[in-house]
Amino acid sequence: MHHSDFPTIDIPEDILAHGFGTDDVYRHDVCPRLTRDGLSLWVDHADPEQREGDGARFTLHPHDEYMQCSGEIVEFETLPELLAHLGA
């Protein structure tokens, strides 16, 4: 799936199937933030050369009521690593 504000970033359908949504996607973000039950999941370009920073493709962290990071940040390069962490 491609979000209209991020047409070059592919958001794997498996992520949406695990309850993450694009309601909190903002145009000023470097990559889309999907949310689910107090978790933020950032999905960056599959191609590391197109990423804004040196991070992994998927970054997950809890957020507070103001959408600010409120806990440990974990990163995953591959979808299977992310899904394993989510218990999928």
The 8 nearest C-alpha neighbors of each residue, nearest first, counted from 0:
[[1, 10, 9, 11, 12, 2, 8, 6],
 [0, 2, 9, 6, 10, 8, 3, 5],
 [1, 3, 5, 4, 6, 0, 8, 10],
 [2, 4, 6, 5, 1, 7, 26, 0],
 [3, 5, 2, 26, 6, 25, 31, 24],
 [4, 6, 2, 3, 7, 8, 1, 31],
 [7, 5, 1, 3, 8, 2, 4, 9],
 [6, 8, 5, 9, 1, 44, 2, 4],
 [9, 7, 44, 6, 5, 1, 10, 43],
 [8, 10, 1, 0, 11, 7, 44, 45],
 [9, 11, 0, 1, 8, 12, 42, 14],
 [12, 10, 13, 14, 9, 0, 15, 78],
 [11, 13, 15, 14, 16, 10, 0, 17],
 [14, 12, 16, 11, 15, 17, 82, 78],
 [15, 13, 17, 12, 16, 11, 19, 18],
 [14, 16, 19, 12, 17, 18, 13, 20],
 [15, 17, 13, 14, 18, 12, 19, 11],
 [18, 16, 14, 15, 19, 13, 87, 85],
 [17, 19, 15, 16, 35, 20, 14, 34],
 [18, 20, 35, 15, 34, 33, 17, 14],
 [21, 19, 33, 34, 22, 15, 18, 35],
 [20, 22, 33, 24, 23, 34, 32, 19],
 [23, 21, 20, 24, 33, 34, 32, 25],
 [24, 22, 21, 25, 33, 32, 34, 20],
 [25, 23, 32, 21, 31, 22, 33, 26],
 [24, 26, 27, 28, 23, 31, 32, 4],
 [25, 27, 28, 4, 24, 29, 5, 31],
 [26, 28, 25, 29, 30, 24, 4, 31],
 [29, 27, 30, 26, 25, 31, 24, 32],
 [28, 30, 27, 51, 31, 43, 26, 50],
 [31, 29, 43, 28, 42, 41, 32, 5],
 [32, 30, 24, 41, 42, 33, 28, 29],
 [33, 31, 41, 24, 40, 39, 34, 30],
 [32, 34, 21, 40, 20, 19, 39, 41],
 [35, 33, 39, 19, 38, 20, 40, 32],
 [34, 36, 19, 38, 37, 18, 20, 39],
 [37, 35, 38, 34, 19, 39, 18, 61],
 [36, 38, 62, 61, 35, 63, 39, 34],
 [39, 37, 61, 35, 34, 36, 62, 60],
 [40, 38, 34, 60, 59, 33, 61, 32],
 [39, 41, 59, 33, 32, 58, 34, 42],
 [40, 42, 32, 58, 31, 57, 33, 30],
 [43, 41, 57, 31, 56, 30, 40, 32],
 [44, 42, 56, 30, 57, 50, 41, 45],
 [43, 45, 8, 46, 50, 49, 56, 47],
 [44, 46, 47, 56, 43, 8, 9, 49],
 [45, 47, 44, 48, 49, 50, 56, 43],
 [48, 46, 50, 49, 45, 44, 56, 53],
 [47, 49, 46, 50, 44, 51, 45, 53],
 [48, 50, 47, 46, 44, 51, 45, 43],
 [51, 49, 47, 52, 48, 44, 43, 46],
 [50, 52, 49, 29, 53, 54, 48, 43],
 [53, 51, 50, 54, 55, 47, 49, 48],
 [52, 54, 55, 51, 50, 47, 48, 56],
 [55, 53, 52, 56, 74, 50, 58, 57],
 [54, 56, 76, 57, 75, 74, 58, 53],
 [55, 57, 43, 76, 42, 45, 44, 75],
 [58, 56, 42, 75, 55, 74, 41, 76],
 [59, 57, 74, 41, 40, 73, 75, 56],
 [60, 58, 40, 73, 39, 72, 74, 41],
 [59, 61, 72, 39, 38, 71, 70, 68],
 [62, 60, 38, 69, 70, 37, 68, 39],
 [63, 61, 68, 69, 67, 66, 37, 38],
 [62, 64, 66, 65, 67, 69, 68, 37],
 [63, 65, 66, 62, 67, 37, 69, 68],
 [64, 66, 63, 67, 62, 68, 69, 37],
 [67, 65, 62, 63, 64, 68, 39, 37],
 [68, 66, 62, 65, 63, 69, 64, 61],
 [67, 69, 62, 61, 70, 60, 63, 66],
 [70, 68, 62, 61, 63, 67, 71, 60],
 [71, 69, 61, 68, 60, 72, 62, 63],
 [70, 72, 60, 73, 61, 69, 68, 59],
 [71, 73, 60, 59, 70, 74, 58, 61],
 [74, 72, 59, 58, 71, 60, 75, 57],
 [73, 75, 58, 57, 55, 59, 72, 76],
 [76, 74, 57, 77, 55, 81, 80, 56],
 [75, 77, 55, 56, 57, 74, 78, 80],
 [76, 78, 80, 79, 75, 81, 56, 57],
 [77, 79, 81, 80, 82, 76, 75, 57],
 [78, 80, 82, 81, 77, 83, 84, 75],
 [81, 79, 83, 77, 78, 82, 75, 84],
 [82, 80, 78, 84, 79, 83, 75, 85],
 [81, 83, 85, 79, 87, 84, 80, 78],
 [84, 82, 86, 80, 85, 81, 87, 79],
 [83, 85, 81, 86, 82, 80, 87, 79],
 [86, 84, 82, 83, 87, 81, 17, 80],
 [87, 85, 83, 84, 82, 81, 17, 80],
 [86, 82, 83, 85, 84, 17, 81, 79]]
